[in-house]
Amino acid sequence: MAENQESINSTNQISLGDGLLKLSPLIVFVVLYLVTSIVAGDFYKIPITVAFMLSSIYAIAIFKGMPLDKRIEVFSRGAGQKNMMLMIWIFVLAGAFAKSAKDMGSIDATVNLTLSVLPTNMLLAGLFLAACFISLSVGTSVGTIAALTPIAVGIANSTGSDVALLTAIVVGGSFFGDNLSFISDTTVVATQTQGCRMSDKFKANIRIVAPIALISFIIYMVMGRSLNIPTAIPDVELIKIVPYLFVLVIALYGVNVLMVLSIGILLTGIIGMTSGNYDFFAWFSSMGEGILSMGELIIVTMMAGGLLELIKENGGIVFIINKITRWVKGRRGAELSIGLLVSLVNVCTANNTVAIITVGGIAKDIAERFGIQPKRAASILDTFSCTTQGLLPYGAQVLIASGLATANPINIIGYLYYPMLLGIGAVIYIFVSGRVKAKA
């Protein structure tokens, strides 16, 4: 915390122009990818990999105060940091599992079971509820997305629904648990930085989340009424559902997501070869194709990590923090500033856990100064970070979902009702419940 405060003080004299220059690599990326695509009316005009590549080159070029080889070193450090490499391993295993499961018939079998069990108007709502429950139990949005997205895509293909819509339902529900779970990284970091118990943070958080989840559930129930369910549903081959069921069950027991996906891959091989869907070499081929399908996602993840590390090293994130906190006066403004801080840093880091770690100490200072309960500060940090992370086209969750579904990230974001409503609910929570005087 002292280091954060020292960094903030060192930026007090930085001009707005200099500060914007520090943030300009991110601005360049936004212009290249989002603005240009909107103007062109086609989000495939500018590949996201090219946008990140050009933005990264620009960031290295404008970085002052150290030789070129050192700038590249900083970029490489960000691209290869622990969180990024862990995410890449998840992408690799998720790709291998998804393709090998698909080739041995797991998706078709699971979709047929879902269509035969759920009422027509409960397909979308049921998928959302499943994502909420699994993510709450597992504590990871990425693991939930990796397990459920292939099923969502299968349902979309069988019912003639929009793949982006059903994928977005899974992504949205996954953030329910990411925000609330006791074993979620964001919950752990938020409570530790603010000095409160997880149970207290959960009680404060559920007041924001529960109404939003209920509204989202009702929306999906209404939308599900228009689905065209096929009348002739093939017989369900239950043995082919085992990889998904086993993955979901062991994930609920808190097993590491890498171990979960590895076991899932092994099961697809055993069942696929036993049932005659493919031989040993075909299984390896499926895994290889699945891994290769994640190539763009892996490249984007590494370049985003390097770009954002350069911005951080150059003082861009600290500049944002300093500019926001200097105008805070009242308690509601302080709570909004905490939410805005973690959201902006999340945009820069594309990682909600890292964003909370970055501003956690500063948020605690703000909370103590303006009489905000630690559990409220932790809840606001976690909720706003999950909202922002859920709506980032280059965030890990949207990227892995788009990779598994072969859908454009922007198309998925358009259907992310839960994260959108969660952000609105968090702001309402601050204004409405902020009238009650905080306890010491």
N, C-alpha and C positions, 0 to 999 in steps of 0.2 A: 504494500500500500504506500509506503514511503517512496518507493521508486516511481510509482504512478504519479504521486503528487509532485515529485521533483521534475518528472517529465513534463507535467502540465505547466508548472511554473516556468520552465524553460521555453515554452511556446507563447508566453503572454505577449511578447513583443513581435510575434510573427504577423505580418500583414495579411490581409485577406487574399491578395494576389499570390503571395508566396505559398499560402496554405492551399489554395486551389491548385497551384502547380504541383504540390506534393500529392494531391488527389487526382491529378489529371490522367494518370494511366487508367484509372477506373472510369473516368469520364470518356476517354477515348474508346474503351471497350463498349460502354453503353451506346455511344454514337454509332460505332461500327456495326454492332450486332442488333440492338433494338431499334434505334431511330432509323437506320438505313433500311432495315427489313420492313418497318412500318410504312416508310415512304414508298418502297418498292411494292408493297402489298404482298410480299412473299417471304416467309421466314426461312426459306431454303436458299435464298439468293446469297446470303453471307454465311458460310459455315462457321459454327461457333469456334471450331479449332483455329480457323484463320483469324477470327476476331481476337482471340486470346494470344495468338502468335504475334500479331502486329502490335497489340497493346503491350506485350511483354518486351518486345524489341524497343518500343518507345520508352518504357519504364527504365530499362537499363541505360538507354541513351541519355535521359535527363537526370539520372541519379548523380548527384554531385558529391565531392569530398572523398572519393576513393578511386583507385585504378580500375580499369575495365575488368580485369580478372577477378577482383574482389566483388564487383557488382554481380558478376556471373555466379560467384560463390554464394552470395546472399540469395540469389534467385534459386540456385540449386538446393540450398538448405531448406528453403520454403517448399520446394517441389518434393523433397524427400523426407520431410518431417514425419514423425511417428504417426500422427493422425492420418496424414495423407497416404502413407504406405499401408496402414491398416485398412483404409477404405479401398485401396486398389486390390488388396487381397480378397476383400469381400466381393468386389466387382468380378474378379477372376473366377472365384468359386461359384458365385451366383450365375454367371454366364454358363459355366460348365454344367451346373445342376439343371438350369432351366432348359437347355437344349437337349441334354440326355434324357430328361424326364419327358419332354415333348415327343422325342423320337420313339420312346418306348410306350407311348399312349397314355401317360399319366394325366395330361391336361384334358383329353377327350373324356376319359373315365370320370374325372372329377366334375367336369361340366355336366355330364349326363346325370350324375348323382344329384348335383345342385338343382338342375332343372326339374328332376322328378320329385324332389323333396319340398322345395320352397314354393309357396303360392306365387302367382304371377307378380302381384304388387309388392312382394317382399324380396325380390331378387336384389335390387339396388340397396335397399335398406339393410337387408341381411348381410350383404357384402361389407357395408360400412360398419355394422355392428361387429362383425368378425374381426375387422381390422382394428377397431377400438379395443376389443377384448384381448386380442393377441398382443398388441403393442403395450397395453397396460401390464400384462403378465410378463412379457419379455423385457420391456424397458428400452427397446430399440426400434426406431422407425425404419431403419434400413433393413433389418432382419425381417420385419413384417412385410415390407414392400417386396423383398426378394422372394418370399414364400407365396404371397397372394397375387402378385401381378400376373403371372402366367395363367392362373385360374380366371382372373378378371378378363383377360384377353380372350380366353376360350369361351367364356359366357357371352362376350360381346360378339364374337364371330357366329355363335350358334343362334343368337337372338336378333342379329342384324343391328345391334346397337353401336354407338360410337365408342371405339376403343379408347379414345382419349378420356371420355366421360367415366367409364368404368375404372380406368387406371387412376384417375383423379380421386375417385371414391376411396380407393385403397390408400393412396398417399395421404388424403385428408384424415382418414381414420387412424393412420399410423401415428399422426402427431398428437392424437388424444393421449396415447400412452406415453409418448416421448415427453409430454408436458406434465403428466401426473404420476407416472410409475415411480415407486420407491427405489428402483434399481436403475433408473435412467440417469445417464451422465449429466444431463442438464439439471435434474433435481438435486443430485449429489453436489454439484458445483455451486448451484444457486444457494442451497441451504448452508453449505460450508462457508462461502464468502460473506453471507449475511449473519451467520451465527444463530441459526434457529433450528428447531427440530423438524425432521421430515414430515412428521404427522401434523404439525402446526401449519406447515406450508401447504400440505395436501388439503387441509380444511379450508384454508383461504383460497386456494386454487380452484377447488371444486365449485365454489360459488360462481366463478367465471365460466368454467368449462361445461358444467352440467346443462345449463339452459341452451348453450350453443350446440352441444351434441344432440340434444332433443330436437331442436329446430332443424338441424341438418338431417336427422333421421326422418322427420316428417316430410321434408323436401324430397328425399329420395323415395319415400313411400309413394308420394304423389306422382313423381316422375316415372316410377316403375309401373304405373298402371297402363302406360301406353306401349309396353314391351310386347312384341309378338313372339310368344313362346311356341316352339315347334310342337306339333301334336304327336308326331312319331319320334319318340326318344329311344335310341338304341339301348340294349341291355347294358347294365353297368358292370364292368370288369373290376370288381373290388380290389383284386390283388394289385392292380396298377395304381390304385389310390394310396397304397401303403407308403411310398416315399414322401408324399405330401403330409399325410397324417402323422407319420413318425417325426418328420421335421417340425411340424407344429407342436406336437406333444412335448418333445424334448426341449423345444425353445421355451415352452411355458414353464419349465423347471429351471430356467435361467442358465442353460448351457451356453457357452460362448458361441457367438454366431458363426465363427469360422469352423468350429467343431460340428455345429448343426448342419451346415452346408456340406461339409466333407462326408458326414454320415449319409446325407441325402444322396450325394453322388454315388457312393458305394452301393446303396440300395437300388438305384436305377440300373446299375450294371448287373447286379445279381438277378433282379426280377426281369430285366429286359432280356438277358441271355437265357434265363430259365424258360421264359414264355415264348422265346423264339423271335422276338422283335428285332434283335440284332446279335451279332457275334462279338467276340472280344475286341476285334479291330474296329468294328463299326461303332462300338461304345466309345472307344478312344477318339474316333473321328468326330462323333457328336460333341464330346467334351471340347475338342480342339476348335470346332466351329463356334461353339458357345463362347469360348474365351476370346476368339478373334472378333466376335460381334461386339465385345466390350472395348475394343481398341480405341475408338474415338473418345469414349467415356473416360478411359484411363489417361489419355493424352490431355483432355480438358482438365481433369482433376489435378494433374501435376503442374500444368501451366498456370492454373488458377492459384495454386499454392505458392508458386514462385512469384507471380505478379503481386499477390497480396502481401507476401513477406517483404518485397521491395517497398511497397507503400508504407508498411508498418515501420521498417527500418529508417525510412526517410522522414518519419514524423507525421505522416498523414492521419493516422488514427488518433494520435494524441491531439492533433490540431482540432479534429472534430469534437472530441471530448471537451476540450478547453472552451471552444466557442459556444457550446450548448450550455454548460454548467454556469457560466459567468452571468447569465441573465435570470437565473432561478431566484424567485422571491418567496412564494407561498408553498404550502404542502402539496396541493394538487399539481402545481407547476413542477415541484420536485419529483413527484411520481411520474408525471408525463416525461420529464427530462430523462429519468432512468429508462423508461420504455423507449424513448427516441434514441438515447445513447446506444443501448444494446442492439437496437434495430439497425442503426447506421453502421456500427462496427460489424454486425452480422453480414451486411451487404458487402463490406470490404473483405471479410474473412471467409464467407460462404460456409461457416460452421458455427452453429448456435452454441455449442459447448465452449469453443474458443472465444466467442464473443462475450459470454458470461464471465469467463476467466479474466478477459481483458478489462472489463469495466466493473467487475465485482467489488474491488476495493474502493473505487470511486463512488459506486452506488451506495456502499455502506456509509461512507462519509456524508453523502447527501442525505441519506435516511436518518442518521443520527442528528444532523444539523437541523432537520425540519420535523423531527418527531415522528418518523414513519416506523411502524412496527417492522421488525426484521422479517416476519413471515409475509407481510405485505410486499416488502421490497423483493424478497426471493420469488414470490409469486409473479410479480410484475416482470422481473427479469426473465423468468422462464417462459411466461406466456408470450411476451412480445418477441422473444428470440425464436420461439417455435412458429409464430405467425409469419415472421420475416423469412425464416428458413424455408417454410412451406411454399412460399411464393417466388423463390429465386429460380430462374430458369437454369442457372448454373450451380444450384445447390445439389449436394450428393443425392438427396432423396428423389428429386424430380429427374435428375440425370439417370439414375439407375432404373427408375420406373420407365422413362422414355426409351432407354436401351432395351429393356426386357419386352416392352410393348411395341417397339419399332414405331414410336410416335414422336411428333415434334414437341419439345418441352413447352413451347408457348401454347400449343393447343391444349395441353394438359392443365396448365395454369388457369385457363379460362373457366375450367370446371371445378376449381378447388374452393368450393363453397365454405367448407369447414374452417380452413385457415383465414379466409376473408372475414367470416362472421366472428371468428375468435378475436381478431384484431379490433373489430367494432365493439365486441363485448368487453374487452379489456379497457378500452377508453371509457365506455359507459360505467364500468365498475369503479374506475378512478373518480369520476365526477359524482356518482350517486353515493357510493359507500364512503367517499372522502369527506362527507359531511359529519360522519361520526368521528369524534375526537380519538386520536390514537392513544393507546395505553403506553405507559412507560416501559 
